[in-house]
Amino acid sequence: MRKISFALVIVLSFTEANAQPDESIIRQILPGLLDCSLGVHNDTVFLEQDIRNATFSCDSISMEKKTGLQIPQQTLSEIIANSREPKGQNYWNEQQLNEKFAVISSKNDTSFVGRNPYIKCLPIDQLDSVSTYSPTFMVYSISRPVFDNNRQTAVFNLAYGRGRRYFSFERILIKKVFGKWIIIQSFDWRIS
């Protein structure tokens, strides 16, 4: 019995230690997110440093109406329950977001590695300065991903606009497929 308990503790510790940080997941999907939905190809992406908590409350019927996807109610219930739990860190780790960051352009089939830092995390007090200095800079806010219990499906919120004046909001559904996170669908898009 002690051997089984010890083995279980080791397996759980290994699983927890190898849990992929949120920055790694965002880093995987950000090029597709910017290329597909935002069309931004700047050298620097300005990201709000504060991490907001994602809110989510769809059942399988409303989710199918919004996205056309049939997602098991169990998965959605787990995401809803996990969105209510206390969260960890409150700031994006800029260094982790910029690790091994490459951008692949689908328009001309070329690849390049962004200059460091490709993603610049700004505290709230600097966001207005950026928009005052250059009103064309887009600033993004990405919430913490909320996962199902087996960390294979997640939802997060994306907002973008000029400075702290976010004018577009959407939710993004992502899924881990063959070990890589991919964007499945964006939904609940609105403009303020």
C-alpha positions as CSV (number, residue, x, y, z in Angstrom):
1,M,0.0,0.0,0.0
2,R,2.8,2.4,0.8
3,K,4.5,1.7,-2.5
4,I,1.3,2.5,-4.4
5,S,0.8,5.7,-2.4
6,F,4.4,6.7,-3.0
7,A,4.1,6.0,-6.8
8,L,0.9,8.0,-6.9
9,V,2.5,11.0,-5.2
10,I,5.4,10.9,-7.7
11,V,3.1,10.7,-10.7
12,L,1.0,13.6,-9.4
13,S,4.1,15.7,-8.7
14,F,5.5,15.0,-12.1
15,T,2.3,15.9,-13.8
16,E,2.0,19.2,-11.8
17,A,5.7,20.1,-12.4
18,N,5.2,19.5,-16.2
19,A,2.0,21.5,-16.4
20,Q,2.4,24.0,-19.3
21,P,2.4,27.6,-18.1
22,D,-0.2,30.0,-19.5
23,E,2.5,32.0,-21.2
24,S,3.6,29.0,-23.2
25,I,0.0,28.4,-24.3
26,I,-0.5,32.0,-25.3
27,R,2.8,32.0,-27.1
28,Q,1.7,29.0,-29.2
29,I,-1.5,30.5,-30.3
30,L,-0.7,34.2,-30.6
31,P,0.7,34.1,-34.1
32,G,-2.4,32.4,-35.4
33,L,-4.6,34.8,-33.4
34,L,-2.9,37.9,-34.7
35,D,-2.7,36.6,-38.3
36,C,-6.2,35.3,-38.5
37,S,-8.4,37.6,-36.5
38,L,-6.4,40.8,-36.0
39,G,-4.2,41.1,-39.1
40,V,-1.4,42.8,-37.2
41,H,2.2,42.3,-38.4
42,N,4.2,44.8,-36.3
43,D,7.5,44.1,-34.7
44,T,6.1,44.6,-31.2
45,V,2.8,43.6,-29.8
46,F,1.7,45.6,-26.7
47,L,0.0,43.5,-24.1
48,E,-1.6,44.7,-21.0
49,Q,0.6,43.3,-18.2
50,D,-2.3,42.6,-15.8
51,I,-4.0,39.3,-16.3
52,R,-7.8,39.5,-16.1
53,N,-9.9,36.5,-15.2
54,A,-11.9,35.0,-17.9
55,T,-15.6,34.6,-17.4
56,F,-17.5,31.8,-19.1
57,S,-21.1,30.5,-18.6
58,C,-22.2,28.6,-21.7
59,D,-24.0,25.2,-21.7
60,S,-23.7,22.8,-24.7
61,I,-26.8,24.1,-26.4
62,S,-25.9,27.8,-26.3
63,M,-22.3,27.0,-27.2
64,E,-23.6,25.1,-30.3
65,K,-25.8,28.0,-31.3
66,K,-22.8,30.5,-30.9
67,T,-20.1,28.4,-32.6
68,G,-21.7,25.5,-34.4
69,L,-19.6,23.1,-32.3
70,Q,-20.9,20.2,-30.3
71,I,-18.8,20.4,-27.1
72,P,-19.7,17.9,-24.3
73,Q,-21.6,19.4,-21.4
74,Q,-19.1,17.9,-18.9
75,T,-16.2,19.8,-20.5
76,L,-18.2,23.1,-20.4
77,S,-19.2,22.5,-16.8
78,E,-15.6,21.9,-15.8
79,I,-14.5,25.2,-17.5
80,I,-17.3,27.1,-15.8
81,A,-16.4,25.6,-12.4
82,N,-12.7,26.3,-12.9
83,S,-13.4,29.9,-13.9
84,R,-14.7,30.5,-10.4
85,E,-11.6,29.2,-8.6
86,P,-8.9,31.5,-7.3
87,K,-6.1,32.3,-9.8
88,G,-2.3,32.3,-9.5
89,Q,-0.1,35.2,-10.7
90,N,-1.6,38.5,-11.6
91,Y,0.9,39.6,-14.3
92,W,2.1,38.1,-17.6
93,N,5.7,37.0,-17.6
94,E,7.2,38.9,-20.6
95,Q,10.3,36.7,-20.7
96,Q,8.3,33.5,-21.0
97,L,6.0,35.1,-23.6
98,N,9.0,35.9,-25.8
99,E,10.8,32.6,-25.5
100,K,11.4,31.0,-28.9
101,F,8.9,33.3,-30.6
102,A,8.7,33.0,-34.4
103,V,6.1,34.5,-36.7
104,I,5.1,32.7,-39.9
105,S,3.3,34.9,-42.4
106,S,0.6,33.1,-44.4
107,K,0.6,35.8,-47.0
108,N,4.0,35.4,-48.5
109,D,5.1,32.1,-47.0
110,T,8.1,33.6,-45.1
111,S,9.3,33.1,-41.6
112,F,11.1,35.4,-39.3
113,V,11.9,35.6,-35.6
114,G,10.6,38.8,-34.0
115,R,13.0,41.2,-32.5
116,N,13.2,41.0,-28.7
117,P,10.9,41.7,-27.1
118,Y,8.3,40.8,-29.7
119,I,5.6,41.0,-26.9
120,K,5.9,44.0,-24.7
121,C,3.9,43.8,-21.5
122,L,2.9,47.2,-20.1
123,P,1.5,48.2,-16.8
124,I,-1.7,50.1,-16.8
125,D,-0.1,53.5,-16.2
126,Q,2.0,53.2,-19.4
127,L,-0.9,52.2,-21.7
128,D,-2.2,55.7,-22.0
129,S,1.3,56.9,-22.8
130,V,1.6,54.5,-25.7
131,S,-1.7,55.6,-27.1
132,T,-0.8,59.3,-26.6
133,Y,2.6,58.9,-28.2
134,S,1.2,56.9,-31.2
135,P,-2.5,56.5,-31.5
136,T,-2.0,53.8,-34.2
137,F,-0.5,51.3,-31.7
138,M,-2.9,48.5,-30.8
139,V,-2.9,47.3,-27.2
140,Y,-4.2,43.8,-26.3
141,S,-5.6,42.3,-23.2
142,I,-5.6,38.6,-22.8
143,S,-7.3,36.9,-19.9
144,R,-6.0,33.8,-18.1
145,P,-7.1,30.7,-20.0
146,V,-9.7,28.6,-18.1
147,F,-9.3,24.9,-18.6
148,D,-11.3,21.8,-18.3
149,N,-10.1,19.3,-15.7
150,N,-7.7,17.4,-18.0
151,R,-6.3,20.6,-19.5
152,Q,-7.2,19.7,-23.1
153,T,-9.7,22.5,-23.8
154,A,-9.7,26.1,-22.7
155,V,-11.4,29.4,-23.1
156,F,-9.9,32.9,-22.7
157,N,-11.0,36.5,-23.4
158,L,-9.3,38.8,-25.9
159,A,-9.8,42.6,-26.0
160,Y,-7.9,45.0,-28.2
161,G,-8.0,48.7,-29.0
162,R,-6.1,52.0,-28.5
163,G,-4.5,52.4,-25.1
164,R,-6.8,51.2,-22.4
165,R,-9.8,52.0,-24.6
166,Y,-10.6,48.4,-25.8
167,F,-13.2,48.5,-28.5
168,S,-13.3,44.9,-29.6
169,F,-13.9,41.9,-27.4
170,E,-14.1,38.2,-28.1
171,R,-13.8,34.8,-26.5
172,I,-11.4,32.2,-27.9
173,L,-11.9,28.5,-27.6
174,I,-8.6,26.5,-27.9
175,K,-7.9,22.8,-27.7
176,K,-4.8,20.7,-27.3
177,V,-4.4,18.5,-30.4
178,F,-1.4,16.1,-30.6
179,G,0.4,18.1,-27.9
180,K,-0.1,21.5,-29.6
181,W,-2.6,24.2,-28.7
182,I,-4.7,25.4,-31.6
183,I,-7.5,27.9,-32.0
184,I,-10.8,26.2,-32.5
185,Q,-13.2,29.1,-32.7
186,S,-13.7,32.7,-31.6
187,F,-17.1,33.7,-30.4
188,D,-19.1,36.3,-28.5
189,W,-17.4,39.0,-30.6
190,R,-18.6,42.5,-29.9
191,I,-17.6,46.1,-30.4
192,S,-18.0,48.8,-27.8
